[in-house]
Amino acid sequence: MPVPAVRPLIAGNWKMNGLKDSVAELDAMLKGAAELPQGIDLLVCPPATLVASFAARVAEAQAGKALPFSIGGQDCHANASGAHTGDIAAEMLADAGAAAIIVGHSERRADHAENDAIVRAKAQAVWRAGLVAIVCVGETQGERDAGHTLDVVAGMLAGSLPDGATAANLVVAYEPVWAIGTGRTPTAADVEEVHGFIRKTLSDRFGAAGETMRILYGGSVKPSNARELLAVPHVNGALIGGASLKASDFLAIAAGCP
Ligand SMILES: O=C[C@H](O)COP(=O)(O)O
């Protein structure tokens, strides 16, 4: 199928890393972002404790400038408020200045027993708060070895994506679980197969909107492999864990956008 021109998104997921003094890394990212080629969106998802201060810092840096940089959350509860000790609502992240929220990351699915129905409800919560949902899908090593990658991804997309997705409110991140934090990545041909499959699935379900929804690749993306991965058809950016903690690596990956 034709490969549409889609504006890339380079997103950093800091996971459970970062303290107040990590603002120095954010400042370095903001400085470097101004020097990147035009047309690349950047997003950093720090721990919830840093969302408000980081968003304020980004807003300061953007004063009078077109700097496509935003701050996001890493998870949210499906409800807007209530008796859910330790949880955070999408509305709270929006109030703190987040523009997007990751839902359905494999670490949430594994550590917190989140299934597709829960992920779907969370994605709806993200939209209710007016933010962009970044929904993660991906197979385990065992599923890949058994030749079930596309079936697993199809099932996760069908179960995790709510109706009503548009190119503006949904980003899909393909993250093979076995590639996360391991230094191992699928071949470019394997990434192309899965991203092409996701594109077709999105187009079949959401029509024209599905043709330009961003599909990110995530799992051991580094400056050394970013250029090759980002050049794969239907790879519209990256969701980066470890390498997003260091401004120089994050910026070098972004510079690898075709
Ligand atoms: O959300 C990000 C992914 O889990 C990738 O993490 P990683 O770049 O450390 O492999």
PDBQT file of the ligand as one rigid body, heavy atoms in Angstrom, charges set to zero:
ROOT
HETATM    1  O1  LIG A 301       8.783   2.992  25.976  1.00  0.00    +0.000 OA
HETATM    2  C1  LIG A 301       9.920   2.710  25.581  1.00  0.00    +0.000 C 
HETATM    3  C2  LIG A 301      10.317   1.363  25.350  1.00  0.00    +0.000 C 
HETATM    4  O2  LIG A 301       9.925   0.491  26.351  1.00  0.00    +0.000 OA
HETATM    5  C3  LIG A 301      11.702   1.159  24.840  1.00  0.00    +0.000 C 
HETATM    6  O3  LIG A 301      12.659   1.139  25.863  1.00  0.00    +0.000 OA
HETATM    7  P1  LIG A 301      14.209   1.033  25.475  1.00  0.00    +0.000 P 
HETATM    8  O4  LIG A 301      14.461   2.118  24.445  1.00  0.00    +0.000 OA
HETATM    9  O5  LIG A 301      14.945   1.282  26.742  1.00  0.00    +0.000 OA
HETATM   10  O6  LIG A 301      14.418  -0.315  24.896  1.00  0.00    +0.000 OA
ENDROOT
TORSDOF 0
